[in-house]
Amino acid sequence: MTDDTIIDPKGLIREAYRIDGITASECRSVFFDWALSLPADHDSSAALKSLLIRYEDGAPDHPMTDVMRLGVSDMGPPRRRGGWRSRTRN
């Protein structure tokens, strides 16, 4: 299995599972922070799938599990969004 410091560098996902009564909204916020904490060159999709495999069986009804399931299902190939390269230079 992948090293925790690589797929959850700040332990945010791990800690979310330890918080009693955490809400779905709070889990979404933790998830966003987790995504921002990954190195830019890291495969976030693979990291998320590894985390889901790690936690899903032990906490299938936890709101963080639901958030991660949505994240996996919503992840598609990366798309480029605008920027200077999309414009022609004069």
C-alpha positions, 0 to 999 in steps of 0.5 A: 500500500502507498505511504500515508505521507504521499497520499495524505501529506498532512493527515487531513483525511485520516483526522476527518475519520477520527472526528466524531459527528463531522458533517458532510460540509466539513468533510468537503472542506477537509477534502478541498484542503487535502487536494490543495496539499498534494504536490502539483506533480502528484496523481490526485486521482490515484491518491484518492482511490488509494484513500477510498480503498483504505477507509471505505470498508471500515467506515462505509457510512462516514460522510468523508467516504461519501465525499471521496466516492463523489470525488472518484466518480467526478474525476475525469481527465484533466482539462486545460482552462483558458489562459494566455496560450489559448489566445493568438498573439498579434 
